[in-house]
Amino acid sequence: MLREYALLADGERGVLVGPRGDYSWMCAPRWQDDGVFCSLIGGPGTYAVTPTDPLFVWGGRYEDGTLIWHSRWVSTDAITECREALAYPGDPTRAVILRRIMALSGTARVRVLLDVRAGFGKHRMSTLHRDDDGTWQGRSGALHFRWSGAIEAKVNDDDMLEQVIEVDRGDHYDLILEMAPDRVDGRPLDADTCWTATEYAWQRAVPTLEMTIAPDDARQSYAVLRGMTSSTGAMVAAPTMSMPERADTGRNYDYRYAWIRDQCYTGEAVGACGSYPLLDCAVKFVSERVLADGSELKPAYTIDGGTVPDERAVGLPGYPGGSAKAGNWVNDQFQLDNCGEALLLFATAAGHDRLDLDGWHAARAMVDTIRERYDEPDYGIWELYPARWAHSRLICAAGLKAMAVHVPASAGAEWTALADRIIADCSRECLHEQGRWKRAPDDDRVDAALLLASIRGAVPPRDPRTVQTWEAVRRDLGRHGYVYRFSQDPRPLSDSEGAFLLCGFDMAIATHQQGKEVEAARWFERNRAACGSPGLFTEEYDVEQRQLRGNFPQAFVHAVMIEAAKRLAERPGEVTP
């Protein structure tokens, strides 16, 4: 189950580690490239360190504020841990995986298997060669690898490299796997040096976030976001693809790309806590894409700013209930709310005096795009179909208002007037007879995304439209402390999809804005608990089965958890700069 997996990441790629010490998912050399370990979606390829004793109890933990993971197994005669990480910060062209097997009690005895299978499993390992020092060299398709430490490994009947390793109590044993597009030459890496550098880099990368109500979890979520953010500034929405949101419904997508909205959410959440590097990363990537594409801004890009490839089948069975597809069909969509979110991001950076000249130019480009296109149908936050979504337009109004205070008075007045005009249009077309916002002029349903109208400042928290919307979301979309996006059909909400954790944390913030601090804390704590043992969130949570649903981990959920933890530490009505 997804709740048992941990994430290793170095900014350029990620690994999912299962409870048996098996690497079930990794793409290399970078996020959007083909998989090399694919058992998560029914394919071949793995790198496993597993106790030889089949009777063990699994556990694990992250070192505080890092993505250094400890797999832990308690068996009848030993307690074994495997400390594991991708060397951080990552090299865009070379993945370095560190594994340290440690015997905490008794004699640790583990079986190590390596099966590198590039091209989503199409290419077996070839040209295997062991050097005089015991280091293995080989390749899989166009991917080269070097494996240090497995000096007694042999090729087994399944064409995998295999070795049984014994470690006495108090000792440890190091393995290093490197993968790159070109042959890995030079002296083998020193394990102690790699571990020290990785520890130091994580200590410098992750702030304490003591200003939040949940600093430990906020810090860990920041580490997740940091690990999913490339040296280009781009942050992938999730490390995985094809994880079904609902079994056998076709709702499984490839999220190994940088979504503009998700990047903005992260920058805004981090900016609520302070002036930290992830804010700069978000501004850098979003402003570059805005200046390159202007009014034709795409919803998502590859981490190097390229076009997201179209969907294609990869020839694997897929995760149960889903199908294995790479690429995404989001390319041709116009999503108006991204323009507003970009302005909110730029305003956050300006509030910390972190907006450079490119950022200012990008902000003006977004204002021009809103002025030209705010009345057009767009695909909206949920990427459904073209409509004149109230949420999209209200977020644009919020962005205009937020940015207006950072520009000269004449421009600020113009941008505020445009925001007021957009809000007036929404009030005329998207105000339900109950006094709340409705999804679109021709769609009377309430939508949890409309909570963001007040959270982001389009309208005040005590505005009657805000209060009525908050009450409607709580009444119609809230169940057992979780929140669903919208009612999709006459069935109970949980029959259509899982609860959206993004919406649950937004509800915590919106409830806090209403001055209901205890209730806000309940929403926050309920959604904070909807994670697996390693503390990682998916997009959706199946309330009835208590299962994680969708791609894993989902970056924007970690981002809004951080923001909620900060907002709830403030007094209602207090505004973070």
N, C-alpha and C positions, 0 to 999 in steps of 0.2 A: 504494500500500500504506500501511496505517496507520503503519508505522514511519517514514514520511517526513514526517508531519504534526507541526506545532508548535501549541501552545495559547497564545492570548492571553486573558487574563481580568482582570476588575476587581472581582470579588466578586458582581456582579449579573448577569453574562452572560459568554459566552465565544465565541471564534472559533477555528476550525481553519484553519491556513494550510498550503496544499499546496506542493510543490516548485516549481511554476511561479508562485508568488506569488499563487495563487488562494485566495480565501476560500470554502471548500467547505461550511462549516457555521457558522451563527449563528442564535440565536433572540433575539428582541427584542420588547418592551423588557427582559424578564428571562428567567432560565433556562427557566422552564416555559411560556413563551409560544411562539407558533407561529414556525416557521423563516422567515427572510428570505433566507438563502443556503443552498441545500439540495442542491447537486450531489453531496454525499457519499452521499445516499440516492436519487439519480436524479432530483432535481427541478431546477427552474430557479433563477436568482438567483446572482450572484457579484460579487465585487469583486477584480479582478486587476491586478497590476503585473507584467508579464512582458517580458523582453528581446525586441526585435524580431528579433534573430538567433536562428534556431531551433536553432543548434548551440551549446549551452552545458552546462557542468557545474554542477550544483546543490550547494549546501551551506548551512550556517546555524549559528547559535549563539545562546544566550541570554546576555545580560549577567548577570554573576554575581549569583545570589540575587534575580532578578527574572523577570517574564514579558515583558520587552522582548526581542523576537526580531529577529535580523538574517537575512533571506533573502539569499543570496549566489549570484551567477552569474558564472562565468568563461567568457567567449567568446573568439573568436579575436583580437579587438581591444579588449576592455574587460573590466574587473572592476567589477561593479555590485553594490551592496547596497541593500536596502530595510529600513530600521529601522522596526519596527512595534510598536504597543502599543495596548491600550485605555487611555485616560487613567485613572490610578489615584490614589486610590480612586474607584470608580464611583459615579455618581449613579443611584439606583434608577429614575428616570424618563427618563434620557437617556443613550444610549450615545455615546461620543466615541472615534472610531478615528483614530489618528495614524499617518501613513505618511511617511517621509522617504527619498526616492530619492537615493543618493549614488554618485558616480563615483569609484572608488578608483584606477582606471587607465584611460586612454583616455577616449573620450566615451561615456557611457552613453546608450543609446536604448531606451526601454521603451514598451510599449503598455499603456494603462490602460483598463480596462473597468469600468463600474458598472451593475449591474442589480439593484435592490432589489425583491424579490418576496415581500411579506408573505403570511401565511396559507398557509405551506408551498408557495409558488409560485403561488397562485391569483390574486394581484392584481399586475397590471403597474404600472409607474411611470406616474403621471398628473400632470396640472397642472404639468408641467415649466416652469420659468421661470428665466432667468438675469438676475440683478440687474446694475446698472451696474458694480459692482466685480468682476464675473465669477463671483460665487457662485451656485451652482445651488440652487433650492428645488423640492421636489416631494413627492409622497406615493405610498404604495403601500397600498391599502386604508385602514385607520385610522391607519397609521404615517406620520408626516411625517419628511422628511429635509432636511438642508442639506449641500452639498458645497462646500468652499472649496479654492481652489488650482487647480482644473481650468478655467482661464479660457478655454481654447481648445477645450474639449470640444464634441462635436456628437453628435446622435442618429444612430446608424448604422442600417443596414437591418434589424437585429434589435431595434430599439427600445431599445438600450443606449446609455448615454453613453460616448463613446470619445474618447481623446486620445493622441497620440504625444508623449512628452516627451523632450527631449535635455538632458543635464547634462554640462557640461565637467568635466574631471578636477579634483578637489578641491572642487567645488561640490556643493550639494544642492538638492532641490526638495521642498517640503512639500505634503501633501494632508491635509485634515481632513474626515471624514464624521461628521455627527451624526444620530441617529435618536431620535425621541420620539413619544409618543402625541399631543402637541399641536404646533402649528406652532413651529418653532425661530426665535425672533426675537432682536433685539439685535445688537450688533456681532459680526462673525465672530471666532472665537477666534484668539489669537495662538499660532502653533506653538511658538516658543521658550519661551513661558511655560508651555504645556501640557507640553512635554517636561521642563522643569526641575522642575515640580511632581510629575510622575510619577516621575522619577528619585529625588527626595527622599523621596517616600512609600514607595517600595520599599526604599530604604536603611533607613528607620525600621522597616519592617514585618517584615523577615526577620533573625533572629539568625544569628550565625556558626556555631553548633553545632560548635565546635572540640573539644568533649568526646567526639565520636563517632569511629569509625574511618574514616569516609568523609565528612568535613565538606563537601566541595564538592557531592556528590550529595545529602546530607542537606539542605543549604541550598536546593538547587534543588527538592527535593521539598516542603520547607516553603513555598517560593514558590508551587508548584502548589496546595497546600492553602489557602494564604492567598487566592490568586486565585479559588478555588472557594467561598469563604466569604462570605456576604452580610453586609450591615450588620445584619441581624436575628440574626446568630449562626449561622444555618443554613448547612451545607455540603452542596452537591449531591454525590451519589455519583459522578456523571460528567456532563460537559457534553452528552453525546450520547444518542441513542436509536436503537433498532433495529439495532444492530451485532451481527451473529450470533456466538454463541459456537461454533456448529457449523453448517455449511452445510445448509440445507434440513431442519432438525430442529424449527423453530418456536421455538428458544431465542434470541429476541432481544427485548430489553425496553427500556423507557424509564427511564433512570436520572437524569433531570433533577430529582430531588427529594432531600430530606434524609432519609436513613435513620438511625434512632436508633442502631443498632449501629455504623455507619460513623463517626458523629459521636463516639461514645464511644471507638472505636479511635483516632481522631485526638487527642482530648483526652488519652488515656492515653499515647500515644506522645510527644506534645509534653511532657506532664508528666514523663516519664522524663528529659527533657533539662533541664527547668527550668520556671520560672514565666513562661510566655509567653502573649501575648494569645489565641492559638488555643485554649488551655485554657479561658480565661474564656468565649470564644464558645461552645464546646461545652457548658459547664455552663449557660450562660444559656438556650440553646435547649432542651436536654434537660429542664432543671428546669421551664421554662415548659410544655412539653408534658405532663410528668408531673403537674404541679399542675392542668392543665386536664382531663386525661383519666383520671388515676388508674389503676385496674386495667384499664381499657379502652385503655391506651396502644397506639397504632397503630405498625406497623413503620416507616412513612414519612409525611412531610408535605411540602407545598409549602414554599418558603423563608419564607413569611410565616405558617406554622403552619396552613395550610388543609388540606383533605382532598385527597388525590391523586385526580385524575379517573380514571374507569374507562378501560380500553383502547378505542381507536377507530382505525380505518384512516384515514390521511391522504391517500390517493389518489395515492401516489407508488410507483415501482417498488421502492424499497428498496435497501439495500446488497446487492451480489451474495451470494446465499445466504440472504438474510433478507427480511423484509417490513416496510414502514414503518408502525409503530403508535405512537401517542402514548398516554400514560396508563399505569397499572399496576394489575394485579388484586390487589395485596398488601393492599388496604384491610381486608379481612375477616379477616385472619390475626391470631392471637395468637402472639407469639414470646416465650416465657418467658425466653430468655437475655438479651433486652434489659433485663429488670429487673436481672439480675446485672451486666450491663455498665454500666448507669446507676450502680449502687452503686460499681463500680470507678472510674468517672469521678469521682464525688463524693468518694471516698476519696483519689484523686489530688489533687483540688483542696484537700481539707482538709489534706493533708500539706504543701501549700504555703501554708496559711492563706489560701486563695482561695475558700472556700465561704461564700456569703452565707446569709442567713436563709431565702430561698426554696429554696436548695439543700439546707439541712438538712430543711426540710419535705418536699421531694421525696424525699429519702433515706428518711425514715420511711414515706412513701407506698409506695415500692418494697418496703420490708421487709414492710409489710402485704400487698401484692400477692403476694409470694413465699409468705408464710405461708398465704394463702388458696388459691393456685393452683399451687403447685409440683408437685403430683401430677397435674395435668391434662395431657392430650396437648397439644402445641403444634407449630407448623410448623417450628421450629428454625432454625438458622443458615443452612441451605441452602434454606429456604422450599419444602419438598417436599410434605409431607402431614402430618396430625396423628399424632404418636406421642409416647411418653414418652422423649424423647431424653436420653441420658446427658449429652451436652455441655451442654444447656440447664440441667439441674439442677446440674451441677458448677460452672458459671459463676455461678449464683445463690449457691452455697455460697461461692465465692471472693469474691463481692461482699460477702456478709454478714461474712465474716472480715475483709476489708480495712476495712470501715466500722466494725466493732466496736471497733477500737482508738481511734477518734476520738470516742466517745460515753461518757457516764458508765458506771461499772463495771457497774451493774445491767443497763442496756440492752445493754451490750457482752456480758455473760455470756449474756443471753437470745438475742442474735443469733448468738453463737458456737454455742450449743446447737442452734439451728435449723439452722445450717450443718452441724454434726456429724450431725444426724438425716438431713439430705438426703444427705450422703455415705454414711452407713450404708445408706440405702435403695438408693442406686446400687450399692453394693458387693454388696448382696443380689441385685439384679435385673439389673445390667448388667456383671457381672464375668465375663469369658470363662474357660473352663477353663484357658487358657494363663496366666491371671493378669493379663491386660490388660483395659482398658475395651473394651466393645463398644458399638455405636451405640445400641441400645435393647433392652429385655427380649426382644423377638422378632426381633432383627436382630444376628447374630453378627459381622458385618463390623467391621473396624477403620475408623476415620475420622480423618483428619488433624486435624480440629477438636478431637479429644480431647487433643491436645498442650497445649491451652490450660488444661487442668485444673491442670497444675503451673506453667505460665508465669504464670498469674494467682493461684496460691496456694491453690487448693482442697486440694491434697495436696502434700507436699514433693517436690522433684526426685528424691531417692533412695528414695522410697517404692517398693516392688516393683511396685505397679500402674502407677506412672509409668514405671519402667524398662522394663517389659514392653510398655507402649503405645508408647513411643519406639522400641523395637527393632522392633515390628510395623509401625509406620508406615514406618520406614526400609527394612525388608525388603519389605513388600508394596505400598507406595505410592510409594516413591522410585525414580526412573528417571533416569539420566544427570545427576544433580545437581538434579533438579526433583521436586516432590511433587504427586501427584494427590489429590483430596478423598477418594475411596473407590472401591472397585471396583463398577462399575455392572452388569456382566454378565460372562459368561465370556470375552469378547473381551479382547485386550490393552488396557491402560489408555488408551493413546494413541488407540485406535480409538473410544472413547466420548466423550472430551472432551480439552481441553488441560490441561496442568499448571496448577495454581492457584498464582500467585506469592505470594498471601497465605500459603498453606501452606508454600511454600518458605522464606520468611523466618521463619515460626514454627518450622520445623524447625531453622533456624540458631540461634535463641534456645534451643530445647529441647536441642539438642546441646551448646551452651555450658553450659547448666545441668548437663549430665552430666559436665562437666570436660574435654570433648574440644574444645579450643580450635582446633586446626588443622582438624579436620573441620567444625566450626561455620563457620570462615572460608570453607571450600570451598563449603558450602551458600549462604552469604551472597553470595559473589562470583559464583557461577553464576547466581543469581536476579537479582542487581543488573545483570547484563549482558543480561537479557531485555527490552530496551527498544529503542525506535527511536533514530535519530540525535539527536533533541532530548532524549533521556533520559526519555521518558514511558512509563509502564507501562499495560498493559491488565489486565483481570482474569485472563485465561488466556493461556498461551503454548503454541503448537503446536510441540512439541519436534522432531518429524520434519521439518516444513517451515520451522521457525524463523520463524514468523509470529506477529504479535500477534492476539489474538482477543477479541472482546467490546467493550463500550463503552470509550471512550477520551477522556482518561486516567481511570483508576480510582483514586479518592481513597484508599480504604483500603489499597491496595498501597503507595502513596507513604508513608502513615502508618506501616505496619508496617516498611517499609524504614528509616525514621528510628529507630524503636524498636530494631530489630535492630542498627543501627549504634551505638546507645548501649549496648545490653546487652553487645555483644561487646567494647566498650572496657573493661568491668569485669572484675574477677577472678571466676571461677566462685564462686557462693555469695554474692557481694556484692550487696546490695539497694539500688536507688536509692530515696530517700525518696519 
